[in-house]
């Protein structure tokens, strides 16, 4: 009998979210344009990764950047 993916890699591993996203997906995640993420990267405020020719940004990095740049809206 064939094992399901969940059985073969474990239930906890199957629940994990991706660790990184391509730049357009990362931009969508934080609600900015792709160009804005590249601008922030060029300015040294956000780090990108290169894996197998793909430019990626970790969700933890996006969360860190977002928290550092966000502030309450004026009433």
mmCIF file as gemmi writes it, N, C-alpha and C atoms, coordinates in Angstrom:
data_model
loop_
_atom_site.group_PDB
_atom_site.id
_atom_site.type_symbol
_atom_site.label_atom_id
_atom_site.label_alt_id
_atom_site.label_comp_id
_atom_site.label_asym_id
_atom_site.label_entity_id
_atom_site.label_seq_id
_atom_site.pdbx_PDB_ins_code
_atom_site.Cartn_x
_atom_site.Cartn_y
_atom_site.Cartn_z
_atom_site.occupancy
_atom_site.B_iso_or_equiv
_atom_site.pdbx_formal_charge
_atom_site.auth_seq_id
_atom_site.auth_asym_id
_atom_site.pdbx_PDB_model_num
ATOM 1 N N . UNK Axp A 1 ? 0.834 -1.177 0 1 0 ? 1 A 1
ATOM 2 C CA . UNK Axp A 1 ? 0 0 0 1 0 ? 1 A 1
ATOM 3 C C . UNK Axp A 1 ? 0.887 1.252 0 1 0 ? 1 A 1
ATOM 4 N N . UNK Axp A 2 ? 0.581 2.194 -0.861 1 0 ? 2 A 1
ATOM 5 C CA . UNK Axp A 2 ? 1.375 3.42 -0.975 1 0 ? 2 A 1
ATOM 6 C C . UNK Axp A 2 ? 1.059 4.362 0.179 1 0 ? 2 A 1
ATOM 7 N N . UNK Axp A 3 ? 2.084 5.033 0.667 1 0 ? 3 A 1
ATOM 8 C CA . UNK Axp A 3 ? 1.9 6.006 1.736 1 0 ? 3 A 1
ATOM 9 C C . UNK Axp A 3 ? 1.442 7.337 1.146 1 0 ? 3 A 1
ATOM 10 N N . UNK Axp A 4 ? 0.671 8.06 1.918 1 0 ? 4 A 1
ATOM 11 C CA . UNK Axp A 4 ? 0.318 9.412 1.494 1 0 ? 4 A 1
ATOM 12 C C . UNK Axp A 4 ? 1.512 10.314 1.761 1 0 ? 4 A 1
ATOM 13 N N . UNK Axp A 5 ? 1.515 11.488 1.151 1 0 ? 5 A 1
ATOM 14 C CA . UNK Axp A 5 ? 2.6 12.445 1.366 1 0 ? 5 A 1
ATOM 15 C C . UNK Axp A 5 ? 2.714 12.784 2.842 1 0 ? 5 A 1
ATOM 16 N N . UNK Axp A 6 ? 1.577 13.005 3.5 1 0 ? 6 A 1
ATOM 17 C CA . UNK Axp A 6 ? 1.587 13.354 4.912 1 0 ? 6 A 1
ATOM 18 C C . UNK Axp A 6 ? 2.245 12.264 5.75 1 0 ? 6 A 1
ATOM 19 N N . UNK Axp A 7 ? 1.958 10.999 5.432 1 0 ? 7 A 1
ATOM 20 C CA . UNK Axp A 7 ? 2.544 9.903 6.187 1 0 ? 7 A 1
ATOM 21 C C . UNK Axp A 7 ? 4.037 9.796 5.927 1 0 ? 7 A 1
ATOM 22 N N . UNK Axp A 8 ? 4.457 10.033 4.698 1 0 ? 8 A 1
ATOM 23 C CA . UNK Axp A 8 ? 5.868 9.84 4.375 1 0 ? 8 A 1
ATOM 24 C C . UNK Axp A 8 ? 6.766 10.953 4.894 1 0 ? 8 A 1
ATOM 25 N N . UNK Axp A 9 ? 6.256 12.194 4.983 1 0 ? 9 A 1
ATOM 26 C CA . UNK Axp A 9 ? 7.118 13.278 5.466 1 0 ? 9 A 1
ATOM 27 C C . UNK Axp A 9 ? 6.745 13.758 6.862 1 0 ? 9 A 1
ATOM 28 N N . UNK Axp A 10 ? 5.654 13.261 7.39 1 0 ? 10 A 1
ATOM 29 C CA . UNK Axp A 10 ? 5.241 13.636 8.737 1 0 ? 10 A 1
ATOM 30 C C . UNK Axp A 10 ? 4.223 14.756 8.718 1 0 ? 10 A 1
ATOM 31 N N . UNK Axp A 11 ? 3.283 14.677 9.602 1 0 ? 11 A 1
ATOM 32 C CA . UNK Axp A 11 ? 2.189 15.647 9.657 1 0 ? 11 A 1
ATOM 33 C C . UNK Axp A 11 ? 2.692 17.062 9.912 1 0 ? 11 A 1
ATOM 34 N N . UNK Axp A 12 ? 3.674 17.223 10.789 1 0 ? 12 A 1
ATOM 35 C CA . UNK Axp A 12 ? 4.177 18.56 11.102 1 0 ? 12 A 1
ATOM 36 C C . UNK Axp A 12 ? 4.853 19.202 9.897 1 0 ? 12 A 1
ATOM 37 N N . UNK Axp A 13 ? 5.636 18.457 9.176 1 0 ? 13 A 1
ATOM 38 C CA . UNK Axp A 13 ? 6.306 18.986 7.993 1 0 ? 13 A 1
ATOM 39 C C . UNK Axp A 13 ? 5.287 19.391 6.943 1 0 ? 13 A 1
ATOM 40 N N . UNK Axp A 14 ? 4.24 18.624 6.774 1 0 ? 14 A 1
ATOM 41 C CA . UNK Axp A 14 ? 3.214 18.92 5.771 1 0 ? 14 A 1
ATOM 42 C C . UNK Axp A 14 ? 2.463 20.205 6.103 1 0 ? 14 A 1
ATOM 43 N N . UNK Axp A 15 ? 2.401 20.598 7.386 1 0 ? 15 A 1
ATOM 44 C CA . UNK Axp A 15 ? 1.699 21.805 7.799 1 0 ? 15 A 1
ATOM 45 C C . UNK Axp A 15 ? 2.528 23.068 7.599 1 0 ? 15 A 1
ATOM 46 N N . UNK Axp A 16 ? 3.829 22.949 7.462 1 0 ? 16 A 1
ATOM 47 C CA . UNK Axp A 16 ? 4.7 24.116 7.355 1 0 ? 16 A 1
ATOM 48 C C . UNK Axp A 16 ? 4.383 24.95 6.127 1 0 ? 16 A 1
ATOM 49 N N . UNK Axp A 17 ? 4.525 26.228 6.294 1 0 ? 17 A 1
ATOM 50 C CA . UNK Axp A 17 ? 4.35 27.166 5.199 1 0 ? 17 A 1
ATOM 51 C C . UNK Axp A 17 ? 5.675 27.322 4.468 1 0 ? 17 A 1
ATOM 52 N N . UNK Axp A 18 ? 5.632 27.794 3.223 1 0 ? 18 A 1
ATOM 53 C CA . UNK Axp A 18 ? 6.892 28.053 2.521 1 0 ? 18 A 1
ATOM 54 C C . UNK Axp A 18 ? 7.723 29.069 3.292 1 0 ? 18 A 1
ATOM 55 N N . UNK Axp A 19 ? 9.011 28.954 3.189 1 0 ? 19 A 1
ATOM 56 C CA . UNK Axp A 19 ? 9.915 29.841 3.909 1 0 ? 19 A 1
ATOM 57 C C . UNK Axp A 19 ? 10.186 31.135 3.149 1 0 ? 19 A 1
ATOM 58 N N . UNK Axp A 20 ? 10.108 31.072 1.825 1 0 ? 20 A 1
ATOM 59 C CA . UNK Axp A 20 ? 10.426 32.232 0.999 1 0 ? 20 A 1
ATOM 60 C C . UNK Axp A 20 ? 9.491 32.289 -0.196 1 0 ? 20 A 1
ATOM 61 N N . UNK Axp A 21 ? 9.467 33.455 -0.835 1 0 ? 21 A 1
ATOM 62 C CA . UNK Axp A 21 ? 8.618 33.667 -1.998 1 0 ? 21 A 1
ATOM 63 C C . UNK Axp A 21 ? 9.42 34.354 -3.092 1 0 ? 21 A 1
ATOM 64 N N . UNK Axp A 22 ? 8.947 34.235 -4.317 1 0 ? 22 A 1
ATOM 65 C CA . UNK Axp A 22 ? 9.504 35.028 -5.399 1 0 ? 22 A 1
ATOM 66 C C . UNK Axp A 22 ? 9.117 36.477 -5.133 1 0 ? 22 A 1
ATOM 67 N N . UNK Axp A 23 ? 9.869 37.405 -5.682 1 0 ? 23 A 1
ATOM 68 C CA . UNK Axp A 23 ? 9.672 38.821 -5.385 1 0 ? 23 A 1
ATOM 69 C C . UNK Axp A 23 ? 8.234 39.297 -5.648 1 0 ? 23 A 1
ATOM 70 N N . UNK Axp A 24 ? 7.605 38.969 -6.78 1 0 ? 24 A 1
ATOM 71 C CA . UNK Axp A 24 ? 6.225 39.437 -6.971 1 0 ? 24 A 1
ATOM 72 C C . UNK Axp A 24 ? 5.267 38.926 -5.892 1 0 ? 24 A 1
ATOM 73 N N . UNK Axp A 25 ? 5.434 37.693 -5.46 1 0 ? 25 A 1
ATOM 74 C CA . UNK Axp A 25 ? 4.588 37.142 -4.405 1 0 ? 25 A 1
ATOM 75 C C . UNK Axp A 25 ? 4.885 37.807 -3.063 1 0 ? 25 A 1
ATOM 76 N N . UNK Axp A 26 ? 6.151 38.098 -2.817 1 0 ? 26 A 1
ATOM 77 C CA . UNK Axp A 26 ? 6.524 38.81 -1.593 1 0 ? 26 A 1
ATOM 78 C C . UNK Axp A 26 ? 5.952 40.212 -1.561 1 0 ? 26 A 1
ATOM 79 N N . UNK Axp A 27 ? 5.952 40.877 -2.707 1 0 ? 27 A 1
ATOM 80 C CA . UNK Axp A 27 ? 5.374 42.218 -2.794 1 0 ? 27 A 1
ATOM 81 C C . UNK Axp A 27 ? 3.887 42.171 -2.494 1 0 ? 27 A 1
ATOM 82 N N . UNK Axp A 28 ? 3.203 41.198 -3.04 1 0 ? 28 A 1
ATOM 83 C CA . UNK Axp A 28 ? 1.777 41.023 -2.773 1 0 ? 28 A 1
ATOM 84 C C . UNK Axp A 28 ? 1.534 40.775 -1.286 1 0 ? 28 A 1
ATOM 85 N N . UNK Axp A 29 ? 2.381 39.971 -0.683 1 0 ? 29 A 1
ATOM 86 C CA . UNK Axp A 29 ? 2.261 39.617 0.736 1 0 ? 29 A 1
ATOM 87 C C . UNK Axp A 29 ? 2.264 40.852 1.636 1 0 ? 29 A 1
ATOM 88 N N . UNK Axp A 30 ? 3.143 41.816 1.338 1 0 ? 30 A 1
ATOM 89 C CA . UNK Axp A 30 ? 3.228 43.02 2.175 1 0 ? 30 A 1
ATOM 90 C C . UNK Axp A 30 ? 2.451 44.198 1.601 1 0 ? 30 A 1
ATOM 91 N N . UNK Axp A 31 ? 1.854 44.034 0.433 1 0 ? 31 A 1
ATOM 92 C CA . UNK Axp A 31 ? 0.997 45.067 -0.129 1 0 ? 31 A 1
ATOM 93 C C . UNK Axp A 31 ? 1.706 46.216 -0.809 1 0 ? 31 A 1
ATOM 94 N N . UNK Axp A 32 ? 2.859 45.931 -1.403 1 0 ? 32 A 1
ATOM 95 C CA . UNK Axp A 32 ? 3.582 46.964 -2.155 1 0 ? 32 A 1
ATOM 96 C C . UNK Axp A 32 ? 3.87 46.44 -3.557 1 0 ? 32 A 1
ATOM 97 N N . UNK Axp A 33 ? 4.392 47.298 -4.402 1 0 ? 33 A 1
ATOM 98 C CA . UNK Axp A 33 ? 4.731 46.885 -5.761 1 0 ? 33 A 1
ATOM 99 C C . UNK Axp A 33 ? 6.046 46.108 -5.769 1 0 ? 33 A 1
ATOM 100 N N . UNK Axp A 34 ? 6.233 45.369 -6.825 1 0 ? 34 A 1
ATOM 101 C CA . UNK Axp A 34 ? 7.492 44.647 -7.034 1 0 ? 34 A 1
ATOM 102 C C . UNK Axp A 34 ? 8.642 45.648 -7.105 1 0 ? 34 A 1
ATOM 103 N N . UNK Axp A 35 ? 8.409 46.76 -7.807 1 0 ? 35 A 1
ATOM 104 C CA . UNK Axp A 35 ? 9.439 47.796 -7.932 1 0 ? 35 A 1
ATOM 105 C C . UNK Axp A 35 ? 9.845 48.347 -6.561 1 0 ? 35 A 1
ATOM 106 N N . UNK Axp A 36 ? 8.873 48.495 -5.653 1 0 ? 36 A 1
ATOM 107 C CA . UNK Axp A 36 ? 9.17 48.996 -4.31 1 0 ? 36 A 1
ATOM 108 C C . UNK Axp A 36 ? 10.072 48.029 -3.555 1 0 ? 36 A 1
ATOM 109 N N . UNK Axp A 37 ? 9.823 46.73 -3.686 1 0 ? 37 A 1
ATOM 110 C CA . UNK Axp A 37 ? 10.703 45.758 -3.018 1 0 ? 37 A 1
ATOM 111 C C . UNK Axp A 37 ? 12.116 45.832 -3.57 1 0 ? 37 A 1
ATOM 112 N N . UNK Axp A 38 ? 12.248 45.953 -4.895 1 0 ? 38 A 1
ATOM 113 C CA . UNK Axp A 38 ? 13.581 46.077 -5.49 1 0 ? 38 A 1
ATOM 114 C C . UNK Axp A 38 ? 14.262 47.366 -5.034 1 0 ? 38 A 1
ATOM 115 N N . UNK Axp A 39 ? 13.505 48.436 -4.912 1 0 ? 39 A 1
ATOM 116 C CA . UNK Axp A 39 ? 14.04 49.708 -4.423 1 0 ? 39 A 1
ATOM 117 C C . UNK Axp A 39 ? 14.547 49.556 -2.986 1 0 ? 39 A 1
ATOM 118 N N . UNK Axp A 40 ? 13.768 48.903 -2.149 1 0 ? 40 A 1
ATOM 119 C CA . UNK Axp A 40 ? 14.161 48.671 -0.761 1 0 ? 40 A 1
ATOM 120 C C . UNK Axp A 40 ? 15.389 47.765 -0.678 1 0 ? 40 A 1
ATOM 121 N N . UNK Axp A 41 ? 15.475 46.791 -1.564 1 0 ? 41 A 1
ATOM 122 C CA . UNK Axp A 41 ? 16.644 45.915 -1.614 1 0 ? 41 A 1
ATOM 123 C C . UNK Axp A 41 ? 17.893 46.705 -2.01 1 0 ? 41 A 1
ATOM 124 N N . UNK Axp A 42 ? 17.746 47.519 -3.039 1 0 ? 42 A 1
ATOM 125 C CA . UNK Axp A 42 ? 18.882 48.324 -3.521 1 0 ? 42 A 1
ATOM 126 C C . UNK Axp A 42 ? 19.379 49.273 -2.433 1 0 ? 42 A 1
ATOM 127 N N . UNK Axp A 43 ? 18.46 49.777 -1.614 1 0 ? 43 A 1
ATOM 128 C CA . UNK Axp A 43 ? 18.814 50.682 -0.522 1 0 ? 43 A 1
ATOM 129 C C . UNK Axp A 43 ? 19.361 49.942 0.696 1 0 ? 43 A 1
ATOM 130 N N . UNK Axp A 44 ? 19.36 48.594 0.654 1 0 ? 44 A 1
ATOM 131 C CA . UNK Axp A 44 ? 19.902 47.799 1.749 1 0 ? 44 A 1
ATOM 132 C C . UNK Axp A 44 ? 18.933 47.568 2.889 1 0 ? 44 A 1
ATOM 133 N N . UNK Axp A 45 ? 17.646 47.852 2.676 1 0 ? 45 A 1
ATOM 134 C CA . UNK Axp A 45 ? 16.671 47.697 3.752 1 0 ? 45 A 1
ATOM 135 C C . UNK Axp A 45 ? 15.968 46.344 3.759 1 0 ? 45 A 1
ATOM 136 N N . UNK Axp A 46 ? 16.155 45.575 2.7 1 0 ? 46 A 1
ATOM 137 C CA . UNK Axp A 46 ? 15.559 44.234 2.643 1 0 ? 46 A 1
ATOM 138 C C . UNK Axp A 46 ? 16.524 43.312 1.902 1 0 ? 46 A 1
ATOM 139 N N . UNK Axp A 47 ? 16.658 42.078 2.386 1 0 ? 47 A 1
ATOM 140 C CA . UNK Axp A 47 ? 17.608 41.121 1.797 1 0 ? 47 A 1
ATOM 141 C C . UNK Axp A 47 ? 16.886 40.144 0.874 1 0 ? 47 A 1
ATOM 142 N N . UNK Axp A 48 ? 17.499 39.876 -0.253 1 0 ? 48 A 1
ATOM 143 C CA . UNK Axp A 48 ? 17.017 38.862 -1.19 1 0 ? 48 A 1
ATOM 144 C C . UNK Axp A 48 ? 17.974 37.679 -1.175 1 0 ? 48 A 1
ATOM 145 N N . UNK Axp A 49 ? 17.503 36.539 -1.63 1 0 ? 49 A 1
ATOM 146 C CA . UNK Axp A 49 ? 18.312 35.338 -1.784 1 0 ? 49 A 1
ATOM 147 C C . UNK Axp A 49 ? 18.305 34.941 -3.254 1 0 ? 49 A 1
ATOM 148 N N . UNK Axp A 50 ? 19.355 34.311 -3.702 1 0 ? 50 A 1
ATOM 149 C CA . UNK Axp A 50 ? 19.389 33.72 -5.037 1 0 ? 50 A 1
ATOM 150 C C . UNK Axp A 50 ? 19.549 32.22 -4.853 1 0 ? 50 A 1
ATOM 151 N N . UNK Axp A 51 ? 18.569 31.461 -5.324 1 0 ? 51 A 1
ATOM 152 C CA . UNK Axp A 51 ? 18.63 30.001 -5.262 1 0 ? 51 A 1
ATOM 153 C C . UNK Axp A 51 ? 18.264 29.464 -6.631 1 0 ? 51 A 1
ATOM 154 N N . UNK Axp A 52 ? 19.177 28.708 -7.221 1 0 ? 52 A 1
ATOM 155 C CA . UNK Axp A 52 ? 18.961 28.132 -8.549 1 0 ? 52 A 1
ATOM 156 C C . UNK Axp A 52 ? 18.484 29.172 -9.556 1 0 ? 52 A 1
ATOM 157 N N . UNK Axp A 53 ? 19.064 30.364 -9.5 1 0 ? 53 A 1
ATOM 158 C CA . UNK Axp A 53 ? 18.727 31.415 -10.448 1 0 ? 53 A 1
ATOM 159 C C . UNK Axp A 53 ? 17.46 32.186 -10.121 1 0 ? 53 A 1
ATOM 160 N N . UNK Axp A 54 ? 16.764 31.804 -9.068 1 0 ? 54 A 1
ATOM 161 C CA . UNK Axp A 54 ? 15.536 32.516 -8.672 1 0 ? 54 A 1
ATOM 162 C C . UNK Axp A 54 ? 15.865 33.534 -7.586 1 0 ? 54 A 1
ATOM 163 N N . UNK Axp A 55 ? 15.286 34.704 -7.696 1 0 ? 55 A 1
ATOM 164 C CA . UNK Axp A 55 ? 15.418 35.711 -6.655 1 0 ? 55 A 1
ATOM 165 C C . UNK Axp A 55 ? 14.251 35.525 -5.699 1 0 ? 55 A 1
ATOM 166 N N . UNK Axp A 56 ? 14.594 35.28 -4.43 1 0 ? 56 A 1
ATOM 167 C CA . UNK Axp A 56 ? 13.586 35.015 -3.405 1 0 ? 56 A 1
ATOM 168 C C . UNK Axp A 56 ? 13.75 35.978 -2.245 1 0 ? 56 A 1
ATOM 169 N N . UNK Axp A 57 ? 12.686 36.125 -1.488 1 0 ? 57 A 1
ATOM 170 C CA . UNK Axp A 57 ? 12.721 36.903 -0.255 1 0 ? 57 A 1
ATOM 171 C C . UNK Axp A 57 ? 12.017 36.065 0.813 1 0 ? 57 A 1
ATOM 172 N N . UNK Axp A 58 ? 12.665 35.942 1.965 1 0 ? 58 A 1
ATOM 173 C CA . UNK Axp A 58 ? 12.086 35.149 3.044 1 0 ? 58 A 1
ATOM 174 C C . UNK Axp A 58 ? 10.914 35.891 3.681 1 0 ? 58 A 1
ATOM 175 N N . UNK Axp A 59 ? 9.88 35.147 4.057 1 0 ? 59 A 1
ATOM 176 C CA . UNK Axp A 59 ? 8.722 35.747 4.722 1 0 ? 59 A 1
ATOM 177 C C . UNK Axp A 59 ? 9.129 36.429 6.022 1 0 ? 59 A 1
ATOM 178 N N . UNK Axp A 60 ? 10.068 35.855 6.751 1 0 ? 60 A 1
ATOM 179 C CA . UNK Axp A 60 ? 10.54 36.476 7.994 1 0 ? 60 A 1
ATOM 180 C C . UNK Axp A 60 ? 11.171 37.836 7.706 1 0 ? 60 A 1
ATOM 181 N N . UNK Axp A 61 ? 11.883 37.947 6.606 1 0 ? 61 A 1
ATOM 182 C CA . UNK Axp A 61 ? 12.49 39.219 6.204 1 0 ? 61 A 1
ATOM 183 C C . UNK Axp A 61 ? 11.41 40.228 5.831 1 0 ? 61 A 1
ATOM 184 N N . UNK Axp A 62 ? 10.39 39.771 5.121 1 0 ? 62 A 1
ATOM 185 C CA . UNK Axp A 62 ? 9.271 40.652 4.771 1 0 ? 62 A 1
ATOM 186 C C . UNK Axp A 62 ? 8.549 41.14 6.016 1 0 ? 62 A 1
ATOM 187 N N . UNK Axp A 63 ? 8.33 40.244 6.98 1 0 ? 63 A 1
ATOM 188 C CA . UNK Axp A 63 ? 7.678 40.622 8.233 1 0 ? 63 A 1
ATOM 189 C C . UNK Axp A 63 ? 8.518 41.643 8.999 1 0 ? 63 A 1
ATOM 190 N N . UNK Axp A 64 ? 9.822 41.413 9.061 1 0 ? 64 A 1
ATOM 191 C CA . UNK Axp A 64 ? 10.735 42.326 9.75 1 0 ? 64 A 1
ATOM 192 C C . UNK Axp A 64 ? 10.695 43.707 9.094 1 0 ? 64 A 1
ATOM 193 N N . UNK Axp A 65 ? 10.8 43.725 7.772 1 0 ? 65 A 1
ATOM 194 C CA . UNK Axp A 65 ? 10.785 44.984 7.023 1 0 ? 65 A 1
ATOM 195 C C . UNK Axp A 65 ? 9.461 45.719 7.224 1 0 ? 65 A 1
ATOM 196 N N . UNK Axp A 66 ? 8.359 44.985 7.136 1 0 ? 66 A 1
ATOM 197 C CA . UNK Axp A 66 ? 7.038 45.593 7.286 1 0 ? 66 A 1
ATOM 198 C C . UNK Axp A 66 ? 6.872 46.224 8.655 1 0 ? 66 A 1
ATOM 199 N N . UNK Axp A 67 ? 7.246 45.484 9.699 1 0 ? 67 A 1
ATOM 200 C CA . UNK Axp A 67 ? 7.125 46.001 11.069 1 0 ? 67 A 1
ATOM 201 C C . UNK Axp A 67 ? 7.996 47.235 11.273 1 0 ? 67 A 1
ATOM 202 N N . UNK Axp A 68 ? 9.185 47.244 10.698 1 0 ? 68 A 1
ATOM 203 C CA . UNK Axp A 68 ? 10.092 48.382 10.854 1 0 ? 68 A 1
ATOM 204 C C . UNK Axp A 68 ? 9.558 49.623 10.139 1 0 ? 68 A 1
ATOM 205 N N . UNK Axp A 69 ? 8.793 49.457 9.083 1 0 ? 69 A 1
ATOM 206 C CA . UNK Axp A 69 ? 8.307 50.578 8.282 1 0 ? 69 A 1
ATOM 207 C C . UNK Axp A 69 ? 6.886 51.006 8.632 1 0 ? 69 A 1
ATOM 208 N N . UNK Axp A 70 ? 6.149 50.191 9.353 1 0 ? 70 A 1
ATOM 209 C CA . UNK Axp A 70 ? 4.743 50.519 9.604 1 0 ? 70 A 1
ATOM 210 C C . UNK Axp A 70 ? 4.598 51.365 10.857 1 0 ? 70 A 1
ATOM 211 N N . UNK Axp A 71 ? 3.577 52.195 10.846 1 0 ? 71 A 1
ATOM 212 C CA . UNK Axp A 71 ? 3.237 53.018 12.008 1 0 ? 71 A 1
ATOM 213 C C . UNK Axp A 71 ? 1.732 53.279 11.953 1 0 ? 71 A 1
ATOM 214 N N . UNK Axp A 72 ? 1.131 53.589 13.08 1 0 ? 72 A 1
ATOM 215 C CA . UNK Axp A 72 ? -0.324 53.819 13.094 1 0 ? 72 A 1
ATOM 216 C C . UNK Axp A 72 ? -0.701 54.989 12.182 1 0 ? 72 A 1
ATOM 217 N N . UNK Axp A 73 ? -1.847 54.868 11.547 1 0 ? 73 A 1
ATOM 218 C CA . UNK Axp A 73 ? -2.348 55.938 10.701 1 0 ? 73 A 1
ATOM 219 C C . UNK Axp A 73 ? -2.845 57.095 11.555 1 0 ? 73 A 1
ATOM 220 N N . UNK Axp A 74 ? -2.693 58.294 11.043 1 0 ? 74 A 1
ATOM 221 C CA . UNK Axp A 74 ? -3.178 59.475 11.759 1 0 ? 74 A 1
ATOM 222 C C . UNK Axp A 74 ? -4.702 59.467 11.786 1 0 ? 74 A 1
ATOM 223 N N . UNK Axp A 75 ? -5.256 59.884 12.905 1 0 ? 75 A 1
ATOM 224 C CA . UNK Axp A 75 ? -6.715 59.888 13.055 1 0 ? 75 A 1
ATOM 225 C C . UNK Axp A 75 ? -7.344 61.094 12.409 1 0 ? 75 A 1
